[in-house]
Amino acid sequence: MTTEAFVVELTDSAEYQSLLKPPKTHIIHSGRVYLKPGAECGEHSTGDREEMLVFLAGKGQAVIGDNKTLEVGQGKILYIPPQTPHNIKNTSDKPLSYIFCVVPTTIGGENHHVHD
């Protein structure tokens, strides 16, 4: 598969925006999420994927599993490992927006680890 470099412009919309996904990419999938005050994305699991969230605006909490809560917001990045249930909640009176990037940790049955 051949892929090419491209640019995606972020919209000003208060709606979900898909950013990257196959077949335009090899395996990465990403999007921009916009949560209104008091809203949440809903608990879900990373499955066999790892996920990175880059917070663009607002403040909130990441609820990880049953017993961990992390403060998130503008200027912060959150990493979520594979097989991890999580939920993002907007705990402020302003919108919370972030970009998520999800990548499988196994491809064709092989584990992929990249070290610095």
Legacy VTK file of the C-alpha trace (Angstrom):
# vtk DataFile Version 3.0
C-alpha trace
ASCII
DATASET POLYDATA
POINTS 116 float
0.000 0.000 0.000
1.288 3.441 -0.909
0.384 6.423 1.235
1.186 10.070 0.725
1.660 13.042 3.014
-1.392 15.250 3.396
-2.828 17.986 5.615
-6.170 17.974 7.426
-7.613 21.275 8.559
-9.310 21.317 11.957
-12.820 22.718 11.769
-14.349 25.194 14.220
-17.377 22.937 14.537
-18.622 21.621 17.875
-19.007 18.203 16.240
-16.743 15.149 16.083
-14.229 15.395 13.239
-12.503 12.347 11.748
-8.876 13.221 10.982
-6.844 10.180 9.938
-7.740 6.581 9.182
-7.024 3.810 6.699
-6.873 3.630 3.729
-5.250 7.104 3.745
-2.965 5.885 6.575
-1.386 2.501 7.232
-2.808 1.855 10.714
-3.266 5.094 12.663
-6.778 6.343 13.375
-7.471 9.767 14.859
-10.196 12.313 15.333
-11.085 15.494 17.165
-13.607 15.233 19.994
-15.584 18.181 21.361
-17.336 17.780 24.714
-19.783 20.390 25.976
-19.693 21.347 29.677
-20.744 18.363 31.794
-20.540 15.927 28.846
-18.442 12.772 28.599
-17.315 10.498 25.777
-18.591 7.338 27.504
-16.572 4.475 28.962
-14.899 2.240 26.405
-11.737 0.121 26.170
-8.628 0.543 24.085
-8.727 -3.185 23.268
-5.532 -4.239 21.466
-4.663 -0.594 20.760
-2.774 2.126 22.565
-4.147 5.652 22.546
-2.829 9.165 22.931
-5.053 12.185 23.597
-3.799 15.733 22.965
-5.955 18.301 24.754
-6.564 21.493 22.781
-8.955 23.428 25.040
-10.812 23.172 28.337
-10.398 21.041 31.462
-11.681 17.691 32.564
-10.946 14.296 34.015
-9.813 10.998 32.573
-11.375 8.115 34.489
-9.092 5.107 34.013
-10.491 1.700 35.005
-12.378 1.565 38.288
-10.077 3.546 40.539
-7.878 6.114 38.800
-8.780 9.707 37.908
-6.349 12.037 36.135
-6.758 15.762 35.563
-6.585 16.630 31.857
-6.946 19.783 29.805
-5.362 22.249 27.429
-1.629 21.723 27.063
-1.678 18.134 28.351
-1.253 14.762 26.673
-2.774 11.535 28.027
-1.467 8.050 27.195
-3.791 5.059 27.608
-2.276 1.549 27.330
-3.939 -1.455 25.657
-6.841 -3.258 27.384
-7.710 -0.180 29.479
-11.297 0.936 30.129
-11.512 4.729 30.218
-13.819 7.720 29.967
-13.152 11.432 29.407
-15.403 13.859 31.298
-15.698 17.614 30.884
-15.817 18.894 34.466
-15.690 22.597 33.593
-18.140 25.210 32.343
-16.262 25.573 29.032
-15.924 23.142 26.086
-13.262 20.412 26.291
-11.684 19.415 22.993
-8.954 16.944 22.186
-7.440 14.900 19.393
-7.151 11.147 19.881
-4.660 8.931 18.047
-5.161 5.163 18.192
-2.664 2.577 16.958
-2.904 -1.235 17.122
-0.167 -2.903 19.169
-0.425 -6.113 17.181
-0.372 -6.397 13.411
-0.712 -9.802 11.815
-0.274 -11.454 15.215
3.045 -9.703 15.916
3.651 -7.263 18.752
5.209 -3.988 17.624
7.402 -2.032 20.010
9.546 0.925 19.006
12.271 2.058 21.392
14.155 5.369 21.452
LINES 1 117
116 0 1 2 3 4 5 6 7 8 9 10 11 12 13 14 15 16 17 18 19 20 21 22 23 24 25 26 27 28 29 30 31 32 33 34 35 36 37 38 39 40 41 42 43 44 45 46 47 48 49 50 51 52 53 54 55 56 57 58 59 60 61 62 63 64 65 66 67 68 69 70 71 72 73 74 75 76 77 78 79 80 81 82 83 84 85 86 87 88 89 90 91 92 93 94 95 96 97 98 99 100 101 102 103 104 105 106 107 108 109 110 111 112 113 114 115
